[in-house]
Amino acid sequence: MLKTVYIVLGSISLVLGTLGIFLPLLPTTPFYLLTAWLYMRGSEKMYKKVMTNKYFGTIVRDFQENKSISLKTKVVITSMLWTTILLSIFFAVSALWIRILLFAIAIGVTIHVLSFKTKK
């Protein structure tokens, strides 16, 4: 029963991580890391699928093993973040306080991503 809960929660985390690719405030990598952790406890087969996935398996492995992010991933993360945040600020949000909040979040996430060592 507990393994089933881990698999269901891992699958929800995987969906949220994938949505995070397209939604600026939903973090992708933390959800993928959580997915790997949950699948590791629920299903070895699902865990192996996450770890060998050609799109995000390397990112999860690098982060788990070295607490590092490749330069390419850092560039993609920050570029996508700033693109979606700025589009939201200029075209989707009219309240000034929300614009300021989005900008502050983007700065915080950028600092957080850049604080991890860069994989060589």
C-alpha positions in Angstrom: 0.0 0.0 0.0 2.8 2.5 0.9 4.6 1.7 -2.3 1.4 2.7 -4.2 1.3 6.0 -2.4 4.9 6.7 -3.3 4.2 5.9 -7.0 1.0 8.1 -7.1 2.8 11.0 -5.3 5.8 10.5 -7.6 3.6 10.7 -10.7 1.9 13.9 -9.4 5.4 15.4 -8.8 6.4 14.4 -12.3 3.4 16.1 -13.8 4.0 19.3 -11.7 7.7 19.3 -12.7 6.7 19.0 -16.4 4.2 21.8 -16.0 7.0 23.9 -14.4 8.7 23.9 -17.8 5.9 26.1 -19.1 4.8 27.9 -15.9 7.2 30.5 -14.5 6.6 30.0 -10.8 6.4 26.2 -10.7 9.9 24.8 -10.2 10.9 22.0 -12.5 14.0 20.5 -11.0 12.8 20.2 -7.4 9.8 18.3 -8.6 11.9 16.0 -10.7 14.2 15.4 -7.7 11.1 14.7 -5.6 9.8 12.3 -8.3 13.1 10.4 -8.2 13.0 10.1 -4.4 9.4 9.0 -4.4 9.9 6.4 -7.2 13.0 5.1 -5.5 10.9 4.2 -2.5 7.9 3.0 -4.6 9.1 1.3 -7.7 12.6 0.5 -8.8 11.4 0.3 -12.4 9.9 3.8 -12.3 13.0 5.1 -10.6 15.2 3.7 -13.3 13.0 5.3 -16.0 13.5 8.7 -14.3 17.2 8.3 -13.9 17.7 7.2 -17.5 15.2 9.7 -19.1 17.0 11.5 -21.9 15.4 14.9 -21.1 15.9 15.2 -17.3 17.7 12.1 -16.1 21.1 13.7 -16.3 19.9 16.8 -14.4 18.5 14.6 -11.6 21.7 12.4 -11.5 24.1 15.4 -11.5 22.2 17.1 -8.7 21.8 14.0 -6.6 25.5 13.0 -6.9 27.3 16.4 -7.1 24.8 19.1 -6.1 25.8 20.7 -9.4 24.0 22.1 -12.4 25.5 22.2 -15.9 26.1 25.6 -17.4 23.7 24.8 -20.3 20.9 23.9 -17.7 21.6 27.1 -15.8 21.3 29.2 -19.0 18.1 27.4 -20.0 16.6 27.8 -16.5 17.4 31.5 -16.2 16.4 32.3 -19.8 13.1 30.5 -19.5 12.4 32.0 -16.1 13.1 35.6 -17.2 11.2 35.2 -20.4 8.1 33.9 -18.8 8.3 36.3 -15.8 8.8 39.4 -18.1 6.0 38.3 -20.4 3.7 37.9 -17.4 4.8 41.3 -16.0 4.2 43.1 -19.2 1.2 41.3 -20.7 -0.7 39.3 -18.1 -0.6 41.2 -14.9 -1.9 44.7 -14.3 -1.5 45.1 -10.5 1.8 46.8 -9.6 2.4 44.8 -6.4 2.1 41.5 -8.3 4.6 42.8 -10.9 7.0 43.7 -8.2 6.5 40.3 -6.5 7.1 38.4 -9.8 10.3 40.4 -10.4 11.5 39.7 -6.8 10.8 36.0 -7.2 12.7 35.9 -10.5 15.7 37.5 -8.8 15.5 35.1 -5.9 15.2 32.0 -8.1 18.1 33.3 -10.3 20.3 33.7 -7.3 19.3 30.3 -6.0 20.1 28.6 -9.3 23.4 30.4 -9.7 24.4 29.5 -6.2 24.9 25.9 -7.1 28.3 24.9 -8.4 28.5 24.5 -12.2 29.1 21.0 -13.5 32.4 20.8 -15.5 
